[in-house]
Amino acid sequence: LRCHAEGDPAPSTRCARDGGTHDSDTHDGGTRDMVTRADGGRYVCRATNRHGVAVRSVLVTVECERREGTPGG
């Protein structure tokens, strides 16, 4: 998931699965090539600069997953 925030000074951002201790598993550009139903859940985006913190969350539901050996997989 991509976490975007604007501010002055520019905030640092972090997106992590709720309850997790690590940032979400992303490649350059903020996306993953493959997701599974296990990747579903609540993700929290946090933007921080010297003026404070802004937090937003999103609930991700994976309805269909691509399997190895299928077209595009």
mmCIF file of the N, C-alpha and C atoms, coordinates in Angstrom:
data_MODEL
# 
_entry.id   MODEL 
# 
loop_
_atom_site.group_PDB 
_atom_site.id 
_atom_site.type_symbol 
_atom_site.label_atom_id 
_atom_site.label_alt_id 
_atom_site.label_comp_id 
_atom_site.label_asym_id 
_atom_site.label_entity_id 
_atom_site.label_seq_id 
_atom_site.pdbx_PDB_ins_code 
_atom_site.Cartn_x 
_atom_site.Cartn_y 
_atom_site.Cartn_z 
_atom_site.occupancy 
_atom_site.B_iso_or_equiv 
_atom_site.pdbx_formal_charge 
_atom_site.auth_seq_id 
_atom_site.auth_comp_id 
_atom_site.auth_asym_id 
_atom_site.auth_atom_id 
_atom_site.pdbx_PDB_model_num 
ATOM 1   N N  . LEU A 1 1  ? 0.847   -1.181  0.000   1.00 0.00 ? 1  LEU A N  1 
ATOM 2   C CA . LEU A 1 1  ? 0.000   0.000   0.000   1.00 0.00 ? 1  LEU A CA 1 
ATOM 3   C C  . LEU A 1 1  ? 0.882   1.230   0.000   1.00 0.00 ? 1  LEU A C  1 
ATOM 4   N N  . ARG A 1 2  ? 0.445   2.208   -0.697  1.00 0.00 ? 2  ARG A N  1 
ATOM 5   C CA . ARG A 1 2  ? 1.186   3.445   -0.771  1.00 0.00 ? 2  ARG A CA 1 
ATOM 6   C C  . ARG A 1 2  ? 0.608   4.425   0.248   1.00 0.00 ? 2  ARG A C  1 
ATOM 7   N N  . CYS A 1 3  ? 1.469   5.032   1.012   1.00 0.00 ? 3  CYS A N  1 
ATOM 8   C CA . CYS A 1 3  ? 1.066   6.030   1.999   1.00 0.00 ? 3  CYS A CA 1 
ATOM 9   C C  . CYS A 1 3  ? 1.598   7.373   1.532   1.00 0.00 ? 3  CYS A C  1 
ATOM 10  N N  . HIS A 1 4  ? 0.703   8.325   1.259   1.00 0.00 ? 4  HIS A N  1 
ATOM 11  C CA . HIS A 1 4  ? 1.108   9.635   0.751   1.00 0.00 ? 4  HIS A CA 1 
ATOM 12  C C  . HIS A 1 4  ? 0.593   10.718  1.683   1.00 0.00 ? 4  HIS A C  1 
ATOM 13  N N  . ALA A 1 5  ? 1.475   11.658  2.006   1.00 0.00 ? 5  ALA A N  1 
ATOM 14  C CA . ALA A 1 5  ? 1.077   12.796  2.836   1.00 0.00 ? 5  ALA A CA 1 
ATOM 15  C C  . ALA A 1 5  ? 1.883   14.015  2.414   1.00 0.00 ? 5  ALA A C  1 
ATOM 16  N N  . GLU A 1 6  ? 1.278   15.172  2.569   1.00 0.00 ? 6  GLU A N  1 
ATOM 17  C CA . GLU A 1 6  ? 1.960   16.429  2.278   1.00 0.00 ? 6  GLU A CA 1 
ATOM 18  C C  . GLU A 1 6  ? 1.995   17.264  3.535   1.00 0.00 ? 6  GLU A C  1 
ATOM 19  N N  . GLY A 1 7  ? 3.018   18.092  3.656   1.00 0.00 ? 7  GLY A N  1 
ATOM 20  C CA . GLY A 1 7  ? 3.119   18.973  4.808   1.00 0.00 ? 7  GLY A CA 1 
ATOM 21  C C  . GLY A 1 7  ? 4.374   19.818  4.725   1.00 0.00 ? 7  GLY A C  1 
ATOM 22  N N  . ASP A 1 8  ? 4.532   20.726  5.666   1.00 0.00 ? 8  ASP A N  1 
ATOM 23  C CA . ASP A 1 8  ? 5.701   21.591  5.738   1.00 0.00 ? 8  ASP A CA 1 
ATOM 24  C C  . ASP A 1 8  ? 6.171   21.628  7.179   1.00 0.00 ? 8  ASP A C  1 
ATOM 25  N N  . PRO A 1 9  ? 7.264   20.956  7.480   1.00 0.00 ? 9  PRO A N  1 
ATOM 26  C CA . PRO A 1 9  ? 8.134   20.216  6.566   1.00 0.00 ? 9  PRO A CA 1 
ATOM 27  C C  . PRO A 1 9  ? 7.485   18.918  6.101   1.00 0.00 ? 9  PRO A C  1 
ATOM 28  N N  . ALA A 1 10 ? 8.013   18.397  4.983   1.00 0.00 ? 10 ALA A N  1 
ATOM 29  C CA . ALA A 1 10 ? 7.480   17.151  4.414   1.00 0.00 ? 10 ALA A CA 1 
ATOM 30  C C  . ALA A 1 10 ? 7.522   16.050  5.470   1.00 0.00 ? 10 ALA A C  1 
ATOM 31  N N  . PRO A 1 11 ? 6.412   15.350  5.666   1.00 0.00 ? 11 PRO A N  1 
ATOM 32  C CA . PRO A 1 11 ? 6.384   14.298  6.689   1.00 0.00 ? 11 PRO A CA 1 
ATOM 33  C C  . PRO A 1 11 ? 7.043   13.008  6.216   1.00 0.00 ? 11 PRO A C  1 
ATOM 34  N N  . SER A 1 12 ? 7.508   12.235  7.162   1.00 0.00 ? 12 SER A N  1 
ATOM 35  C CA . SER A 1 12 ? 7.914   10.871  6.866   1.00 0.00 ? 12 SER A CA 1 
ATOM 36  C C  . SER A 1 12 ? 6.655   10.022  6.975   1.00 0.00 ? 12 SER A C  1 
ATOM 37  N N  . THR A 1 13 ? 6.569   8.972   6.175   1.00 0.00 ? 13 THR A N  1 
ATOM 38  C CA . THR A 1 13 ? 5.369   8.134   6.180   1.00 0.00 ? 13 THR A CA 1 
ATOM 39  C C  . THR A 1 13 ? 5.744   6.681   6.404   1.00 0.00 ? 13 THR A C  1 
ATOM 40  N N  . ARG A 1 14 ? 4.798   5.952   6.958   1.00 0.00 ? 14 ARG A N  1 
ATOM 41  C CA . ARG A 1 14 ? 4.970   4.523   7.200   1.00 0.00 ? 14 ARG A CA 1 
ATOM 42  C C  . ARG A 1 14 ? 3.606   3.863   7.076   1.00 0.00 ? 14 ARG A C  1 
ATOM 43  N N  . CYS A 1 15 ? 3.582   2.734   6.394   1.00 0.00 ? 15 CYS A N  1 
ATOM 44  C CA . CYS A 1 15 ? 2.363   1.960   6.276   1.00 0.00 ? 15 CYS A CA 1 
ATOM 45  C C  . CYS A 1 15 ? 2.668   0.564   6.789   1.00 0.00 ? 15 CYS A C  1 
ATOM 46  N N  . ALA A 1 16 ? 1.892   0.091   7.743   1.00 0.00 ? 16 ALA A N  1 
ATOM 47  C CA . ALA A 1 16 ? 2.138   -1.221  8.331   1.00 0.00 ? 16 ALA A CA 1 
ATOM 48  C C  . ALA A 1 16 ? 0.808   -1.911  8.609   1.00 0.00 ? 16 ALA A C  1 
ATOM 49  N N  . ARG A 1 17 ? 0.849   -3.213  8.620   1.00 0.00 ? 17 ARG A N  1 
ATOM 50  C CA . ARG A 1 17 ? -0.343  -3.978  8.983   1.00 0.00 ? 17 ARG A CA 1 
ATOM 51  C C  . ARG A 1 17 ? -0.640  -3.722  10.454  1.00 0.00 ? 17 ARG A C  1 
ATOM 52  N N  . ASP A 1 18 ? -1.889  -3.478  10.766  1.00 0.00 ? 18 ASP A N  1 
ATOM 53  C CA . ASP A 1 18 ? -2.291  -3.188  12.141  1.00 0.00 ? 18 ASP A CA 1 
ATOM 54  C C  . ASP A 1 18 ? -1.879  -4.337  13.054  1.00 0.00 ? 18 ASP A C  1 
ATOM 55  N N  . GLY A 1 19 ? -1.195  -4.009  14.126  1.00 0.00 ? 19 GLY A N  1 
ATOM 56  C CA . GLY A 1 19 ? -0.735  -5.018  15.058  1.00 0.00 ? 19 GLY A CA 1 
ATOM 57  C C  . GLY A 1 19 ? 0.602   -5.608  14.677  1.00 0.00 ? 19 GLY A C  1 
ATOM 58  N N  . GLY A 1 20 ? 1.102   -5.263  13.483  1.00 0.00 ? 20 GLY A N  1 
ATOM 59  C CA . GLY A 1 20 ? 2.393   -5.779  13.032  1.00 0.00 ? 20 GLY A CA 1 
ATOM 60  C C  . GLY A 1 20 ? 3.523   -4.881  13.498  1.00 0.00 ? 20 GLY A C  1 
ATOM 61  N N  . THR A 1 21 ? 4.715   -5.412  13.466  1.00 0.00 ? 21 THR A N  1 
ATOM 62  C CA . THR A 1 21 ? 5.876   -4.636  13.886  1.00 0.00 ? 21 THR A CA 1 
ATOM 63  C C  . THR A 1 21 ? 6.715   -4.183  12.708  1.00 0.00 ? 21 THR A C  1 
ATOM 64  N N  . HIS A 1 22 ? 6.374   -4.642  11.491  1.00 0.00 ? 22 HIS A N  1 
ATOM 65  C CA . HIS A 1 22 ? 7.171   -4.303  10.322  1.00 0.00 ? 22 HIS A CA 1 
ATOM 66  C C  . HIS A 1 22 ? 6.330   -3.542  9.325   1.00 0.00 ? 22 HIS A C  1 
ATOM 67  N N  . ASP A 1 23 ? 7.015   -2.725  8.499   1.00 0.00 ? 23 ASP A N  1 
ATOM 68  C CA . ASP A 1 23 ? 6.330   -2.047  7.414   1.00 0.00 ? 23 ASP A CA 1 
ATOM 69  C C  . ASP A 1 23 ? 5.732   -3.078  6.474   1.00 0.00 ? 23 ASP A C  1 
ATOM 70  N N  . SER A 1 24 ? 4.702   -2.657  5.733   1.00 0.00 ? 24 SER A N  1 
ATOM 71  C CA . SER A 1 24 ? 4.105   -3.585  4.782   1.00 0.00 ? 24 SER A CA 1 
ATOM 72  C C  . SER A 1 24 ? 5.148   -3.988  3.749   1.00 0.00 ? 24 SER A C  1 
ATOM 73  N N  . ASP A 1 25 ? 5.023   -5.181  3.237   1.00 0.00 ? 25 ASP A N  1 
ATOM 74  C CA . ASP A 1 25 ? 5.972   -5.736  2.284   1.00 0.00 ? 25 ASP A CA 1 
ATOM 75  C C  . ASP A 1 25 ? 5.692   -5.153  0.907   1.00 0.00 ? 25 ASP A C  1 
ATOM 76  N N  . THR A 1 26 ? 6.488   -4.171  0.494   1.00 0.00 ? 26 THR A N  1 
ATOM 77  C CA . THR A 1 26 ? 6.259   -3.517  -0.792  1.00 0.00 ? 26 THR A CA 1 
ATOM 78  C C  . THR A 1 26 ? 7.521   -3.529  -1.629  1.00 0.00 ? 26 THR A C  1 
ATOM 79  N N  . HIS A 1 27 ? 7.326   -3.381  -2.927  1.00 0.00 ? 27 HIS A N  1 
ATOM 80  C CA . HIS A 1 27 ? 8.429   -3.206  -3.855  1.00 0.00 ? 27 HIS A CA 1 
ATOM 81  C C  . HIS A 1 27 ? 8.491   -1.722  -4.179  1.00 0.00 ? 27 HIS A C  1 
ATOM 82  N N  . ASP A 1 28 ? 9.465   -1.291  -4.987  1.00 0.00 ? 28 ASP A N  1 
ATOM 83  C CA . ASP A 1 28 ? 9.529   0.110   -5.402  1.00 0.00 ? 28 ASP A CA 1 
ATOM 84  C C  . ASP A 1 28 ? 8.196   0.492   -6.021  1.00 0.00 ? 28 ASP A C  1 
ATOM 85  N N  . GLY A 1 29 ? 7.706   1.654   -5.683  1.00 0.00 ? 29 GLY A N  1 
ATOM 86  C CA . GLY A 1 29 ? 6.431   2.108   -6.186  1.00 0.00 ? 29 GLY A CA 1 
ATOM 87  C C  . GLY A 1 29 ? 5.276   1.763   -5.270  1.00 0.00 ? 29 GLY A C  1 
ATOM 88  N N  . GLY A 1 30 ? 5.531   1.017   -4.219  1.00 0.00 ? 30 GLY A N  1 
ATOM 89  C CA . GLY A 1 30 ? 4.519   0.769   -3.215  1.00 0.00 ? 30 GLY A CA 1 
ATOM 90  C C  . GLY A 1 30 ? 3.527   -0.323  -3.528  1.00 0.00 ? 30 GLY A C  1 
ATOM 91  N N  . THR A 1 31 ? 3.858   -1.215  -4.474  1.00 0.00 ? 31 THR A N  1 
ATOM 92  C CA . THR A 1 31 ? 2.919   -2.282  -4.784  1.00 0.00 ? 31 THR A CA 1 
ATOM 93  C C  . THR A 1 31 ? 3.603   -3.640  -4.712  1.00 0.00 ? 31 THR A C  1 
ATOM 94  N N  . ARG A 1 32 ? 2.803   -4.667  -4.544  1.00 0.00 ? 32 ARG A N  1 
ATOM 95  C CA . ARG A 1 32 ? 3.296   -6.045  -4.572  1.00 0.00 ? 32 ARG A CA 1 
ATOM 96  C C  . ARG A 1 32 ? 2.799   -6.705  -5.837  1.00 0.00 ? 32 ARG A C  1 
ATOM 97  N N  . ASP A 1 33 ? 3.596   -7.627  -6.360  1.00 0.00 ? 33 ASP A N  1 
ATOM 98  C CA . ASP A 1 33 ? 3.197   -8.343  -7.565  1.00 0.00 ? 33 ASP A CA 1 
ATOM 99  C C  . ASP A 1 33 ? 2.095   -9.350  -7.263  1.00 0.00 ? 33 ASP A C  1 
ATOM 100 N N  . MET A 1 34 ? 2.190   -10.029 -6.128  1.00 0.00 ? 34 MET A N  1 
ATOM 101 C CA . MET A 1 34 ? 1.236   -11.084 -5.786  1.00 0.00 ? 34 MET A CA 1 
ATOM 102 C C  . MET A 1 34 ? 0.705   -10.849 -4.375  1.00 0.00 ? 34 MET A C  1 
ATOM 103 N N  . VAL A 1 35 ? -0.585  -11.008 -4.213  1.00 0.00 ? 35 VAL A N  1 
ATOM 104 C CA . VAL A 1 35 ? -1.177  -10.959 -2.876  1.00 0.00 ? 35 VAL A CA 1 
ATOM 105 C C  . VAL A 1 35 ? -2.021  -12.204 -2.692  1.00 0.00 ? 35 VAL A C  1 
ATOM 106 N N  . THR A 1 36 ? -2.233  -12.573 -1.454  1.00 0.00 ? 36 THR A N  1 
ATOM 107 C CA . THR A 1 36 ? -3.086  -13.712 -1.136  1.00 0.00 ? 36 THR A CA 1 
ATOM 108 C C  . THR A 1 36 ? -4.133  -13.252 -0.136  1.00 0.00 ? 36 THR A C  1 
ATOM 109 N N  . ARG A 1 37 ? -5.088  -14.114 0.140   1.00 0.00 ? 37 ARG A N  1 
ATOM 110 C CA . ARG A 1 37 ? -6.111  -13.761 1.130   1.00 0.00 ? 37 ARG A CA 1 
ATOM 111 C C  . ARG A 1 37 ? -5.497  -13.476 2.493   1.00 0.00 ? 37 ARG A C  1 
ATOM 112 N N  . ALA A 1 38 ? -4.355  -14.107 2.775   1.00 0.00 ? 38 ALA A N  1 
ATOM 113 C CA . ALA A 1 38 ? -3.677  -13.878 4.056   1.00 0.00 ? 38 ALA A CA 1 
ATOM 114 C C  . ALA A 1 38 ? -3.171  -12.441 4.193   1.00 0.00 ? 38 ALA A C  1 
ATOM 115 N N  . ASP A 1 39 ? -3.062  -11.711 3.079   1.00 0.00 ? 39 ASP A N  1 
ATOM 116 C CA . ASP A 1 39 ? -2.620  -10.314 3.130   1.00 0.00 ? 39 ASP A CA 1 
ATOM 117 C C  . ASP A 1 39 ? -3.743  -9.371  3.532   1.00 0.00 ? 39 ASP A C  1 
ATOM 118 N N  . GLY A 1 40 ? -4.960  -9.864  3.571   1.00 0.00 ? 40 GLY A N  1 
ATOM 119 C CA . GLY A 1 40 ? -6.082  -9.025  3.969   1.00 0.00 ? 40 GLY A CA 1 
ATOM 120 C C  . GLY A 1 40 ? -5.967  -8.617  5.431   1.00 0.00 ? 40 GLY A C  1 
ATOM 121 N N  . GLY A 1 41 ? -6.611  -7.535  5.774   1.00 0.00 ? 41 GLY A N  1 
ATOM 122 C CA . GLY A 1 41 ? -6.605  -7.047  7.155   1.00 0.00 ? 41 GLY A CA 1 
ATOM 123 C C  . GLY A 1 41 ? -6.573  -5.541  7.193   1.00 0.00 ? 41 GLY A C  1 
ATOM 124 N N  . ARG A 1 42 ? -6.434  -4.994  8.370   1.00 0.00 ? 42 ARG A N  1 
ATOM 125 C CA . ARG A 1 42 ? -6.381  -3.541  8.537   1.00 0.00 ? 42 ARG A CA 1 
ATOM 126 C C  . ARG A 1 42 ? -4.936  -3.075  8.445   1.00 0.00 ? 42 ARG A C  1 
ATOM 127 N N  . TYR A 1 43 ? -4.709  -2.053  7.624   1.00 0.00 ? 43 TYR A N  1 
ATOM 128 C CA . TYR A 1 43 ? -3.394  -1.441  7.474   1.00 0.00 ? 43 TYR A CA 1 
ATOM 129 C C  . TYR A 1 43 ? -3.474  0.003   7.951   1.00 0.00 ? 43 TYR A C  1 
ATOM 130 N N  . VAL A 1 44 ? -2.423  0.449   8.600   1.00 0.00 ? 44 VAL A N  1 
ATOM 131 C CA . VAL A 1 44 ? -2.391  1.794   9.178   1.00 0.00 ? 44 VAL A CA 1 
ATOM 132 C C  . VAL A 1 44 ? -1.283  2.598   8.516   1.00 0.00 ? 44 VAL A C  1 
ATOM 133 N N  . CYS A 1 45 ? -1.643  3.791   8.058   1.00 0.00 ? 45 CYS A N  1 
ATOM 134 C CA . CYS A 1 45 ? -0.677  4.729   7.490   1.00 0.00 ? 45 CYS A CA 1 
ATOM 135 C C  . CYS A 1 45 ? -0.448  5.841   8.510   1.00 0.00 ? 45 CYS A C  1 
ATOM 136 N N  . ARG A 1 46 ? 0.815   6.152   8.748   1.00 0.00 ? 46 ARG A N  1 
ATOM 137 C CA . ARG A 1 46 ? 1.161   7.172   9.729   1.00 0.00 ? 46 ARG A CA 1 
ATOM 138 C C  . ARG A 1 46 ? 2.102   8.180   9.071   1.00 0.00 ? 46 ARG A C  1 
ATOM 139 N N  . ALA A 1 47 ? 1.757   9.454   9.137   1.00 0.00 ? 47 ALA A N  1 
ATOM 140 C CA . ALA A 1 47 ? 2.604   10.539  8.630   1.00 0.00 ? 47 ALA A CA 1 
ATOM 141 C C  . ALA A 1 47 ? 3.058   11.373  9.825   1.00 0.00 ? 47 ALA A C  1 
ATOM 142 N N  . THR A 1 48 ? 4.349   11.642  9.890   1.00 0.00 ? 48 THR A N  1 
ATOM 143 C CA . THR A 1 48 ? 4.907   12.348  11.043  1.00 0.00 ? 48 THR A CA 1 
ATOM 144 C C  . THR A 1 48 ? 5.850   13.463  10.595  1.00 0.00 ? 48 THR A C  1 
ATOM 145 N N  . ASN A 1 49 ? 5.687   14.626  11.196  1.00 0.00 ? 49 ASN A N  1 
ATOM 146 C CA . ASN A 1 49 ? 6.694   15.682  11.086  1.00 0.00 ? 49 ASN A CA 1 
ATOM 147 C C  . ASN A 1 49 ? 6.748   16.401  12.432  1.00 0.00 ? 49 ASN A C  1 
ATOM 148 N N  . ARG A 1 50 ? 7.514   17.465  12.522  1.00 0.00 ? 50 ARG A N  1 
ATOM 149 C CA . ARG A 1 50 ? 7.713   18.109  13.825  1.00 0.00 ? 50 ARG A CA 1 
ATOM 150 C C  . ARG A 1 50 ? 6.436   18.725  14.397  1.00 0.00 ? 50 ARG A C  1 
ATOM 151 N N  . HIS A 1 51 ? 5.410   18.865  13.579  1.00 0.00 ? 51 HIS A N  1 
ATOM 152 C CA . HIS A 1 51 ? 4.154   19.449  14.050  1.00 0.00 ? 51 HIS A CA 1 
ATOM 153 C C  . HIS A 1 51 ? 3.171   18.410  14.586  1.00 0.00 ? 51 HIS A C  1 
ATOM 154 N N  . GLY A 1 52 ? 3.470   17.137  14.339  1.00 0.00 ? 52 GLY A N  1 
ATOM 155 C CA . GLY A 1 52 ? 2.568   16.128  14.866  1.00 0.00 ? 52 GLY A CA 1 
ATOM 156 C C  . GLY A 1 52 ? 2.492   14.881  14.011  1.00 0.00 ? 52 GLY A C  1 
ATOM 157 N N  . VAL A 1 53 ? 1.419   14.131  14.231  1.00 0.00 ? 53 VAL A N  1 
ATOM 158 C CA . VAL A 1 53 ? 1.208   12.849  13.579  1.00 0.00 ? 53 VAL A CA 1 
ATOM 159 C C  . VAL A 1 53 ? -0.214  12.787  13.041  1.00 0.00 ? 53 VAL A C  1 
ATOM 160 N N  . ALA A 1 54 ? -0.370  12.253  11.836  1.00 0.00 ? 54 ALA A N  1 
ATOM 161 C CA . ALA A 1 54 ? -1.687  11.980  11.271  1.00 0.00 ? 54 ALA A CA 1 
ATOM 162 C C  . ALA A 1 54 ? -1.747  10.481  10.985  1.00 0.00 ? 54 ALA A C  1 
ATOM 163 N N  . VAL A 1 55 ? -2.856  9.852   11.343  1.00 0.00 ? 55 VAL A N  1 
ATOM 164 C CA . VAL A 1 55 ? -2.997  8.405   11.178  1.00 0.00 ? 55 VAL A CA 1 
ATOM 165 C C  . VAL A 1 55 ? -4.308  8.104   10.465  1.00 0.00 ? 55 VAL A C  1 
ATOM 166 N N  . ARG A 1 56 ? -4.236  7.219   9.494   1.00 0.00 ? 56 ARG A N  1 
ATOM 167 C CA . ARG A 1 56 ? -5.428  6.732   8.798   1.00 0.00 ? 56 ARG A CA 1 
ATOM 168 C C  . ARG A 1 56 ? -5.298  5.231   8.645   1.00 0.00 ? 56 ARG A C  1 
ATOM 169 N N  . SER A 1 57 ? -6.435  4.541   8.576   1.00 0.00 ? 57 SER A N  1 
ATOM 170 C CA . SER A 1 57 ? -6.387  3.098   8.375   1.00 0.00 ? 57 SER A CA 1 
ATOM 171 C C  . SER A 1 57 ? -7.335  2.698   7.252   1.00 0.00 ? 57 SER A C  1 
ATOM 172 N N  . VAL A 1 58 ? -7.041  1.546   6.674   1.00 0.00 ? 58 VAL A N  1 
ATOM 173 C CA . VAL A 1 58 ? -7.870  1.009   5.598   1.00 0.00 ? 58 VAL A CA 1 
ATOM 174 C C  . VAL A 1 58 ? -7.992  -0.493  5.812   1.00 0.00 ? 58 VAL A C  1 
ATOM 175 N N  . LEU A 1 59 ? -9.167  -1.022  5.521   1.00 0.00 ? 59 LEU A N  1 
ATOM 176 C CA . LEU A 1 59 ? -9.402  -2.458  5.624   1.00 0.00 ? 59 LEU A CA 1 
ATOM 177 C C  . LEU A 1 59 ? -9.265  -3.055  4.230   1.00 0.00 ? 59 LEU A C  1 
ATOM 178 N N  . VAL A 1 60 ? -8.328  -3.977  4.072   1.00 0.00 ? 60 VAL A N  1 
ATOM 179 C CA . VAL A 1 60 ? -8.059  -4.618  2.782   1.00 0.00 ? 60 VAL A CA 1 
ATOM 180 C C  . VAL A 1 60 ? -8.681  -6.012  2.786   1.00 0.00 ? 60 VAL A C  1 
ATOM 181 N N  . THR A 1 61 ? -9.472  -6.294  1.753   1.00 0.00 ? 61 THR A N  1 
ATOM 182 C CA . THR A 1 61 ? -10.055 -7.614  1.565   1.00 0.00 ? 61 THR A CA 1 
ATOM 183 C C  . THR A 1 61 ? -9.578  -8.147  0.226   1.00 0.00 ? 61 THR A C  1 
ATOM 184 N N  . VAL A 1 62 ? -8.966  -9.314  0.224   1.00 0.00 ? 62 VAL A N  1 
ATOM 185 C CA . VAL A 1 62 ? -8.525  -9.952  -1.010  1.00 0.00 ? 62 VAL A CA 1 
ATOM 186 C C  . VAL A 1 62 ? -9.580  -10.985 -1.374  1.00 0.00 ? 62 VAL A C  1 
ATOM 187 N N  . GLU A 1 63 ? -10.329 -10.722 -2.443  1.00 0.00 ? 63 GLU A N  1 
ATOM 188 C CA . GLU A 1 63 ? -11.420 -11.604 -2.825  1.00 0.00 ? 63 GLU A CA 1 
ATOM 189 C C  . GLU A 1 63 ? -10.981 -12.709 -3.762  1.00 0.00 ? 63 GLU A C  1 
ATOM 190 N N  . CYS A 1 64 ? -9.961  -12.492 -4.534  1.00 0.00 ? 64 CYS A N  1 
ATOM 191 C CA . CYS A 1 64 ? -9.495  -13.475 -5.498  1.00 0.00 ? 64 CYS A CA 1 
ATOM 192 C C  . CYS A 1 64 ? -7.979  -13.410 -5.522  1.00 0.00 ? 64 CYS A C  1 
ATOM 193 N N  . GLU A 1 65 ? -7.346  -14.563 -5.498  1.00 0.00 ? 65 GLU A N  1 
ATOM 194 C CA . GLU A 1 65 ? -5.891  -14.567 -5.560  1.00 0.00 ? 65 GLU A CA 1 
ATOM 195 C C  . GLU A 1 65 ? -5.441  -15.329 -6.790  1.00 0.00 ? 65 GLU A C  1 
ATOM 196 N N  . ARG A 1 66 ? -4.364  -14.862 -7.371  1.00 0.00 ? 66 ARG A N  1 
ATOM 197 C CA . ARG A 1 66 ? -3.792  -15.502 -8.550  1.00 0.00 ? 66 ARG A CA 1 
ATOM 198 C C  . ARG A 1 66 ? -2.951  -16.686 -8.085  1.00 0.00 ? 66 ARG A C  1 
ATOM 199 N N  . ARG A 1 67 ? -3.091  -17.791 -8.741  1.00 0.00 ? 67 ARG A N  1 
ATOM 200 C CA . ARG A 1 67 ? -2.332  -18.997 -8.362  1.00 0.00 ? 67 ARG A CA 1 
ATOM 201 C C  . ARG A 1 67 ? -1.173  -19.185 -9.345  1.00 0.00 ? 67 ARG A C  1 
ATOM 202 N N  . GLU A 1 68 ? -0.091  -19.759 -8.827  1.00 0.00 ? 68 GLU A N  1 
ATOM 203 C CA . GLU A 1 68 ? 1.049   -20.080 -9.680  1.00 0.00 ? 68 GLU A CA 1 
ATOM 204 C C  . GLU A 1 68 ? 0.595   -20.973 -10.815 1.00 0.00 ? 68 GLU A C  1 
ATOM 205 N N  . GLY A 1 69 ? 1.110   -20.720 -12.025 1.00 0.00 ? 69 GLY A N  1 
ATOM 206 C CA . GLY A 1 69 ? 0.779   -21.563 -13.168 1.00 0.00 ? 69 GLY A CA 1 
ATOM 207 C C  . GLY A 1 69 ? -0.439  -21.114 -13.929 1.00 0.00 ? 69 GLY A C  1 
ATOM 208 N N  . THR A 1 70 ? -1.161  -20.094 -13.425 1.00 0.00 ? 70 THR A N  1 
ATOM 209 C CA . THR A 1 70 ? -2.312  -19.578 -14.156 1.00 0.00 ? 70 THR A CA 1 
ATOM 210 C C  . THR A 1 70 ? -1.864  -18.393 -14.982 1.00 0.00 ? 70 THR A C  1 
ATOM 211 N N  . PRO A 1 71 ? -2.600  -18.022 -16.027 1.00 0.00 ? 71 PRO A N  1 
ATOM 212 C CA . PRO A 1 71 ? -2.202  -16.869 -16.835 1.00 0.00 ? 71 PRO A CA 1 
ATOM 213 C C  . PRO A 1 71 ? -1.952  -15.641 -15.961 1.00 0.00 ? 71 PRO A C  1 
ATOM 214 N N  . GLY A 1 72 ? -0.820  -15.008 -16.180 1.00 0.00 ? 72 GLY A N  1 
ATOM 215 C CA . GLY A 1 72 ? -0.457  -13.851 -15.376 1.00 0.00 ? 72 GLY A CA 1 
ATOM 216 C C  . GLY A 1 72 ? 0.224   -14.246 -14.092 1.00 0.00 ? 72 GLY A C  1 
ATOM 217 N N  . GLY A 1 73 ? 0.320   -15.527 -13.759 1.00 0.00 ? 73 GLY A N  1 
ATOM 218 C CA . GLY A 1 73 ? 0.896   -15.998 -12.523 1.00 0.00 ? 73 GLY A CA 1 
ATOM 219 C C  . GLY A 1 73 ? 2.179   -16.642 -12.769 1.00 0.00 ? 73 GLY A C  1 
# 
